[in-house]
Amino acid sequence: MSDDQFYSRFLENLKSSQQWPGPYMFKFIIKEKETDINKIKHIFHGMDVKFSEKNSSKNNYTSLSVSLILKSPESVIKIYKEVSRFKGVISL
């Protein structure tokens, strides 16, 4: 499945699964030495967000949860696409 097909299906799922504007929680797993977590947080600059971080037992990974209210499902996809540019980040 191509990225375009994935995001198209994901967009339809987001549209049908909840009301917009509405709350959304992003979850990312960040490999410590590959991406600075602050670069990901910067994507949310100026937004009313709540961050939650948790390090793995060996400190190789950090789990980052980001909660906020977004206007549309297209906003969700835009953020996922921005985060996908970073190496060592898994979006859940």
C-alpha positions in Angstrom: 0.0 0.0 0.0 1.4 3.4 -1.0 1.6 6.3 1.5 -1.2 8.1 -0.4 -3.5 5.1 -0.1 -2.7 4.7 3.6 -3.4 8.4 4.3 -6.6 8.3 2.2 -8.0 5.4 4.2 -6.8 6.9 7.5 -8.6 10.2 6.6 -11.8 8.3 6.0 -11.5 6.5 9.3 -10.8 9.7 11.2 -13.9 11.4 9.6 -16.2 8.6 10.6 -14.8 7.8 14.0 -15.3 11.1 15.8 -16.6 14.6 15.7 -14.5 17.5 14.5 -13.1 19.7 15.9 -12.2 17.2 18.6 -9.6 15.8 20.9 -6.8 13.7 19.4 -3.8 11.9 21.0 -0.6 11.3 19.1 1.8 8.6 20.3 5.4 8.5 19.1 8.3 6.2 20.0 11.6 8.1 19.6 15.0 6.4 19.4 17.1 8.5 21.7 20.2 9.0 19.5 18.4 9.6 16.2 16.0 12.4 16.8 15.8 15.2 19.3 12.4 15.0 21.0 12.3 18.8 21.1 12.2 18.9 17.3 8.9 16.9 17.4 7.5 19.1 20.1 8.3 22.2 18.0 5.7 21.0 15.4 3.1 21.7 18.1 4.5 25.1 18.9 1.7 27.6 19.5 -1.0 24.9 20.1 -2.7 24.1 23.4 -1.1 20.7 24.0 -0.3 18.4 26.8 2.9 16.3 26.5 3.6 13.1 28.4 7.0 11.5 28.2 8.3 8.1 29.4 11.7 6.6 28.9 12.3 2.9 28.3 14.1 0.9 31.0 17.5 1.2 29.2 16.8 4.8 28.1 17.1 3.7 24.4 13.7 5.0 23.6 11.3 7.7 24.7 7.5 7.4 24.4 5.9 10.8 23.7 2.1 11.3 23.9 0.6 14.5 22.7 -3.0 15.5 23.5 -4.8 18.4 21.9 -7.9 19.6 20.2 -7.7 19.6 16.4 -10.1 21.3 13.9 -10.2 18.5 11.3 -8.9 15.0 10.4 -6.7 16.7 7.8 -4.9 18.4 10.7 -4.1 15.0 12.1 -2.6 13.7 8.9 -0.6 16.9 8.3 1.1 16.4 11.7 1.8 12.7 11.1 3.4 13.7 7.7 5.6 16.3 9.4 6.8 13.9 12.1 7.5 11.2 9.5 10.4 13.3 8.2 12.3 12.5 11.3 14.6 9.5 11.5 14.1 7.0 14.4 10.5 7.9 15.1 7.7 5.4 15.2 4.1 6.7 15.0 1.5 4.6 16.8 
